[in-house]
Amino acid sequence: MVDESLLQIETCLLDRRRVHLGVAPDGRVYLRVTSFWPKEAAQLWHGPYSDRQAAETDFRTRTQPPRVTRAQIAEASRRGEHGTVEGVPMIVLRHRWTGHMTLTAYQLVDEAGQKKSARQNGHI
């Protein structure tokens, strides 16, 4: 747990999300996303990071659309955790930033983790 009173806090936009970057007296950086749901997740600081770039990189990595294989989709479908919302395929997964279960869009990848092209996805 970080003592927020010791942080120099800056509010900024990162990938269209409002975030707080907090710099501790020792130079370590913390990051939280005030717009995430649920509210208790929005108040949690992540870190410490060695610098601002490390914090931003971790945030971007953990908030990009998840990469999902056809096998994962089949398993999620069996559990009733895959479907389409307004024409967008969605899956229920644990959010890599908040840790909460969420319905999210995803990127289809092959078993080796390589992104499928639109032609391979059947969209062309």
Backbone as numpy.savetxt, mean C-alpha at the origin, in Angstrom:
# Nx Ny Nz CAx CAy CAz Cx Cy Cz
6.89 2.76 19.61 6.05 3.94 19.61 6.93 5.19 19.61
6.58 6.13 18.79 7.38 7.34 18.65 6.72 8.48 19.44
7.55 9.29 20.07 7.05 10.45 20.79 6.86 11.59 19.79
5.62 11.78 19.38 5.29 12.76 18.35 5.72 14.17 18.72
5.77 14.48 20.00 6.14 15.84 20.42 7.59 16.17 20.08
8.41 15.15 19.81 9.81 15.38 19.47 10.04 15.52 17.97
9.02 15.23 17.17 9.18 15.24 15.72 8.94 16.62 15.12
9.73 16.95 14.12 9.46 18.10 13.27 8.62 17.55 12.13
7.32 17.91 12.10 6.37 17.29 11.18 6.09 18.18 9.99
6.16 17.57 8.80 5.86 18.25 7.54 4.72 17.49 6.87
3.70 18.21 6.41 2.61 17.61 5.66 2.89 17.81 4.18
2.77 16.72 3.41 3.00 16.83 1.96 2.16 15.79 1.22
2.16 15.87 -0.09 1.48 14.88 -0.92 2.51 13.90 -1.46
2.18 12.64 -1.36 3.04 11.58 -1.89 2.14 10.62 -2.64
2.31 10.55 -3.95 1.45 9.73 -4.80 -0.03 10.04 -4.56
-0.36 11.33 -4.54 -1.72 11.85 -4.38 -2.34 11.53 -3.02
-1.53 11.21 -2.04 -2.02 10.98 -0.69 -1.36 11.97 0.26
-2.15 12.48 1.19 -1.59 13.39 2.19 -0.86 12.55 3.23
0.39 12.87 3.44 1.21 12.16 4.42 1.87 13.15 5.36
2.24 12.65 6.52 3.06 13.41 7.45 4.43 12.76 7.48
5.46 13.55 7.30 6.83 13.11 7.50 7.31 13.74 8.79
7.77 12.92 9.69 8.27 13.42 10.97 9.75 13.14 11.10
10.53 14.17 11.35 11.97 14.01 11.50 12.31 14.14 12.99
12.94 13.11 13.52 13.34 13.09 14.93 14.63 13.88 15.11
14.95 14.28 16.33 16.19 15.04 16.58 17.45 14.32 16.11
17.43 12.98 16.11 18.60 12.22 15.67 18.65 12.04 14.15
17.68 12.62 13.40 17.68 12.57 11.95 16.86 11.43 11.35
16.42 10.50 12.20 15.58 9.42 11.67 14.24 9.99 11.23
13.64 9.35 10.23 12.40 9.83 9.63 11.29 8.82 9.88
10.10 9.35 10.15 8.88 8.54 10.32 7.85 9.04 9.32
6.92 8.17 8.94 5.90 8.54 7.98 4.56 7.96 8.40
3.49 8.75 8.23 2.14 8.24 8.41 1.24 8.84 7.35
0.15 8.13 7.06 -0.79 8.54 6.02 -2.10 8.89 6.70
-2.40 10.17 6.77 -3.56 10.61 7.54 -4.88 10.33 6.85
-4.86 9.98 5.57 -6.11 9.75 4.85 -6.51 8.28 4.80
-5.69 7.38 5.31 -6.03 5.96 5.24 -7.12 5.61 6.24
-7.86 4.60 5.89 -8.90 4.05 6.75 -8.43 2.70 7.25
-8.73 2.29 8.43 -9.47 3.00 9.47 -8.62 4.06 10.14
-9.30 4.94 10.86 -8.62 6.09 11.45 -7.43 5.71 12.32
-7.54 4.60 13.07 -6.40 4.23 13.92 -5.17 3.87 13.08
-5.39 3.34 11.87 -4.26 3.06 10.98 -3.65 4.36 10.47
-4.46 5.37 10.29 -3.98 6.66 9.78 -3.11 7.38 10.80
-3.24 7.04 12.05 -2.48 7.73 13.10 -1.16 7.05 13.42
-0.92 5.85 12.86 0.29 5.10 13.18 1.49 5.60 12.37
2.58 5.84 13.06 3.82 6.22 12.41 4.56 4.96 11.98
5.12 4.97 10.77 5.96 3.89 10.29 7.40 4.38 10.33
8.29 3.47 10.62 9.70 3.83 10.69 10.30 3.29 11.96
11.48 3.68 12.30 12.22 4.79 11.70 12.91 4.39 10.39
13.08 5.38 9.55 13.81 5.25 8.30 15.08 6.09 8.41
16.08 5.72 7.63 17.35 6.45 7.68 17.23 7.86 7.11
16.33 8.04 6.14 16.14 9.36 5.55 14.78 9.42 4.85
14.46 10.59 4.32 13.17 10.80 3.67 12.99 9.89 2.46
14.04 9.71 1.68 13.96 8.86 0.49 13.61 7.42 0.87
14.20 6.90 1.92 13.90 5.53 2.36 12.44 5.42 2.79
11.92 6.43 3.48 10.52 6.43 3.91 9.59 6.44 2.70
9.88 7.31 1.74 9.04 7.41 0.55 9.09 6.13 -0.28
10.26 5.52 -0.40 10.40 4.28 -1.16 9.59 3.16 -0.51
9.68 3.03 0.80 8.90 1.99 1.50 7.41 2.23 1.33
6.98 3.48 1.45 5.57 3.81 1.28 5.10 3.42 -0.12
5.84 3.82 -1.13 5.44 3.52 -2.52 5.41 2.02 -2.77
6.37 1.31 -2.25 6.43 -0.14 -2.43 5.22 -0.82 -1.80
4.86 -0.39 -0.61 3.77 -1.06 0.10 2.38 -0.58 -0.28
2.28 0.50 -1.05 0.95 0.98 -1.44 0.67 0.84 -2.93
1.61 0.29 -3.69 1.32 0.05 -5.10 0.36 -1.14 -5.22
-0.34 -1.24 -6.35 -1.29 -2.36 -6.49 -0.57 -3.70 -6.32
-1.18 -4.60 -5.58 -0.54 -5.90 -5.38 -0.43 -6.67 -6.69
0.58 -7.52 -6.76 0.80 -8.37 -7.92 0.23 -9.75 -7.58
-0.73 -10.21 -8.39 -1.50 -11.40 -8.08 -1.42 -12.39 -9.25
-1.26 -13.67 -8.94 -1.23 -14.71 -9.97 -2.62 -15.30 -10.17
-2.79 -16.02 -11.27 -4.07 -16.69 -11.53 -4.40 -17.69 -10.43
-3.39 -18.35 -9.88 -3.63 -19.30 -8.78 -4.17 -18.58 -7.55
-3.65 -17.40 -7.25 -4.16 -16.62 -6.12 -5.60 -16.17 -6.36
-5.89 -15.81 -7.62 -7.26 -15.40 -7.97 -8.21 -16.58 -7.81
-7.80 -17.76 -8.27 -8.65 -18.95 -8.15 -8.93 -19.26 -6.68
-7.92 -19.18 -5.84 -8.11 -19.45 -4.41 -9.02 -18.40 -3.78
-8.80 -17.13 -4.12 -9.65 -16.06 -3.58 -11.10 -16.24 -4.06
-11.28 -16.66 -5.30 -12.63 -16.89 -5.83 -13.33 -17.98 -5.06
-12.61 -19.05 -4.72 -13.21 -20.14 -3.93 -13.69 -19.64 -2.56
-12.98 -18.66 -2.01 -13.36 -18.09 -0.70 -14.37 -16.96 -0.82
-14.75 -16.59 -2.06 -15.67 -15.46 -2.26 -15.00 -14.12 -2.07
-13.68 -14.06 -2.28 -12.91 -12.84 -2.05 -12.34 -12.27 -3.34
-12.97 -12.55 -4.47 -12.56 -12.00 -5.76 -13.81 -11.69 -6.55
-13.80 -10.58 -7.25 -14.94 -10.20 -8.07 -14.63 -8.96 -8.87
-15.66 -8.36 -9.41 -15.51 -7.17 -10.23 -16.38 -6.07 -9.66
-15.81 -4.87 -9.52 -16.53 -3.70 -9.03 -16.45 -2.64 -10.12
-17.60 -2.28 -10.67 -17.66 -1.29 -11.75 -16.67 -1.61 -12.86
-16.60 -2.89 -13.24 -15.75 -3.33 -14.34 -14.29 -3.54 -13.99
-13.91 -3.35 -12.73 -12.51 -3.49 -12.32 -12.37 -4.76 -11.47
-11.51 -5.71 -11.89 -11.29 -6.90 -11.06 -10.68 -6.49 -9.72
-11.23 -7.07 -8.64 -10.79 -6.73 -7.28 -10.57 -8.02 -6.49
-9.70 -7.94 -5.47 -9.42 -9.06 -4.61 -9.30 -8.56 -3.17
-9.65 -9.41 -2.22 -9.50 -9.08 -0.80 -8.12 -9.54 -0.36
-7.32 -8.60 0.13 -5.96 -8.88 0.61 -5.68 -8.03 1.84
-4.66 -8.42 2.56 -4.18 -7.60 3.68 -3.37 -6.44 3.08
-3.77 -5.21 3.41 -3.08 -4.02 2.91 -1.67 -3.99 3.49
-0.69 -3.79 2.64 0.70 -3.87 3.09 1.16 -2.67 3.89
0.36 -1.62 3.98 0.73 -0.47 4.81 -0.05 -0.49 6.12
-1.38 -0.65 6.03 -2.20 -0.57 7.24 -2.30 -1.90 7.98
-2.12 -3.00 7.25 -2.26 -4.32 7.86 -3.70 -4.81 7.94
-4.64 -4.02 7.45 -6.06 -4.39 7.48 -6.47 -5.07 6.18
-7.48 -5.93 6.27 -8.02 -6.56 5.07 -8.75 -5.49 4.25
-8.56 -5.55 2.93 -9.16 -4.54 2.07 -9.47 -5.12 0.70
-10.47 -4.57 0.05 -10.81 -4.92 -1.32 -10.02 -3.98 -2.22
-9.22 -4.55 -3.12 -8.32 -3.71 -3.90 -8.16 -4.21 -5.33
-7.89 -3.27 -6.23 -7.51 -3.63 -7.60 -6.10 -4.22 -7.55
-5.70 -4.93 -8.59 -4.41 -5.60 -8.58 -3.82 -5.66 -9.99
-2.55 -6.07 -10.06 -1.90 -6.33 -11.34 -1.80 -7.84 -11.49
-2.24 -8.37 -12.61 -2.11 -9.79 -12.89 -0.69 -10.08 -13.35
-0.06 -11.06 -12.72 1.30 -11.47 -13.09 1.32 -12.96 -13.32
2.33 -13.42 -14.06 2.47 -14.87 -14.24 3.09 -15.46 -12.97
3.26 -16.75 -12.95 3.75 -17.43 -11.74 5.16 -16.95 -11.34
5.91 -16.42 -12.29 7.26 -15.92 -11.99 7.24 -14.48 -11.51
6.03 -13.88 -11.45 5.92 -12.51 -10.96 6.01 -11.45 -12.03
6.03 -11.85 -13.30 6.12 -10.89 -14.40 4.73 -10.39 -14.77
4.60 -9.08 -14.95 3.32 -8.47 -15.30 2.84 -8.98 -16.65
1.55 -9.28 -16.73 0.94 -9.73 -17.98 0.63 -8.53 -18.85
0.76 -8.70 -20.15 0.38 -7.62 -21.07 -1.12 -7.58 -21.21
-1.66 -6.51 -21.78 -3.09 -6.40 -22.00 -3.57 -7.53 -22.90
-2.77 -7.94 -23.88 -3.14 -9.04 -24.77 -3.24 -10.34 -23.95
-2.28 -10.60 -23.06 -2.30 -11.81 -22.24 -3.47 -11.78 -21.27
-3.89 -10.61 -20.84 -5.01 -10.48 -19.93 -6.35 -10.63 -20.64
-6.33 -10.66 -21.98 -7.56 -10.80 -22.73 -8.26 -9.47 -22.96
-7.57 -8.36 -22.81 -8.18 -7.03 -22.98 -7.99 -6.48 -24.38
-7.31 -7.24 -25.27 -7.12 -6.77 -26.64 -7.70 -7.80 -27.59
